[in-house]
Amino acid sequence: MMRGIFIRICFPVVLYLVQGMFFPSLVGGGIYPELLLCWLLSWGLLAGSQEGLAMGAFCGFLADMISPSFLGLYLVMYGTIGWFSGHVR
């Protein structure tokens, strides 16, 4: 039970913190890997479309917190990507 909660909630939050805090200062030129997107694609492929959509919405919400664009853009985009990656499965 606790392992599932850690994987579904805590691990994306850790990836969000690493992506938002460490990568912009380590990598020059403003180009850094999207850890949340990599996690989302692998989660959707492994768990299916509904789980991919839920994880995409959660990861998108986290990405919206560090984005200067309007709230909800990454939520919709990551949710759609998670849903489609689940259908590839």
Secondary structure, DSSP 8 states (H G I E B T S, - for coil): -HHHHIIIIIHHHHHHHHHHHTHHHHSGGG----HHHHHHHHHHHHH-HHHHHHHHHHHHHHHHHH-SS-TTHHHHHHHHHHHHHHHH-
